[in-house]
Amino acid sequence: DKNGKIYLMETLIDKDNLIEKLKAITSEKYDTRIFVRGDKNASYGDIIKVVSQVNSAGFTKVALITNIK
């Protein structure tokens, strides 16, 4: 979000636990599509850090979600 907090679905999580949680949810299926959505006021750099972290963990299908209104 705009404050740099990370949510997995609707649950606030610690950024250091993101990859562990993703691996558990996907049963370590690294070809599972992971969608990243950032608050419109979030730092672009923060969003890219999350995408990079997910990629570095081995997930090969990471997509950004946009919400244009």
C-alpha positions as CSV (number, residue, x, y, z in Angstrom):
1,D,0.0,0.0,0.0
2,K,1.0,3.7,0.0
3,N,2.7,3.1,3.4
4,G,4.8,0.2,2.1
5,K,2.8,-2.5,3.8
6,I,2.4,-5.8,2.0
7,Y,-0.8,-7.8,1.9
8,L,-1.3,-11.3,0.7
9,M,-4.8,-11.4,-0.6
10,E,-6.4,-9.3,2.2
11,T,-4.0,-10.3,5.0
12,L,-1.3,-8.0,6.2
13,I,2.1,-9.8,6.3
14,D,5.6,-9.0,7.1
15,K,7.7,-8.5,4.0
16,D,10.2,-11.0,5.2
17,N,7.5,-13.7,5.2
18,L,6.2,-13.0,1.7
19,I,8.1,-15.8,-0.1
20,E,7.5,-18.3,2.6
21,K,3.8,-17.7,2.4
22,L,3.7,-17.8,-1.4
23,K,5.5,-21.1,-1.4
24,A,3.0,-22.5,1.1
25,I,0.0,-21.3,-0.8
26,T,1.3,-22.5,-4.2
27,S,2.7,-25.8,-2.9
28,E,6.0,-24.6,-4.3
29,K,4.7,-24.7,-7.9
30,Y,6.9,-22.0,-9.3
31,D,4.9,-21.6,-12.6
32,T,1.9,-20.4,-10.6
33,R,0.9,-16.9,-11.8
34,I,1.5,-14.4,-9.1
35,F,-0.4,-11.1,-9.4
36,V,1.0,-7.9,-7.8
37,R,-1.2,-4.9,-7.3
38,G,0.1,-1.6,-5.8
39,D,-1.8,1.3,-4.4
40,K,-1.8,4.2,-6.8
41,N,0.1,6.2,-4.2
42,A,2.7,3.5,-3.5
43,S,6.3,4.0,-4.5
44,Y,7.1,2.5,-7.8
45,G,10.4,1.3,-6.3
46,D,8.5,-0.5,-3.5
47,I,6.3,-2.4,-6.1
48,I,9.4,-3.3,-8.2
49,K,11.1,-4.6,-5.0
50,V,8.2,-7.0,-4.4
51,V,8.2,-8.2,-8.0
52,S,11.9,-8.7,-7.9
53,Q,11.7,-10.6,-4.6
54,V,9.0,-12.9,-6.1
55,N,11.1,-13.5,-9.2
56,S,14.2,-14.1,-7.2
57,A,12.4,-16.8,-5.2
58,G,11.9,-18.7,-8.5
59,F,8.4,-17.8,-9.4
60,T,8.4,-17.3,-13.2
61,K,5.0,-15.8,-13.9
62,V,4.6,-12.5,-12.1
63,A,2.1,-10.0,-13.4
64,L,1.1,-6.5,-12.4
65,I,-2.5,-5.6,-12.0
66,T,-3.7,-2.1,-12.8
67,N,-6.9,-0.5,-11.7
68,I,-7.7,2.5,-13.9
69,K,-10.6,4.7,-12.8
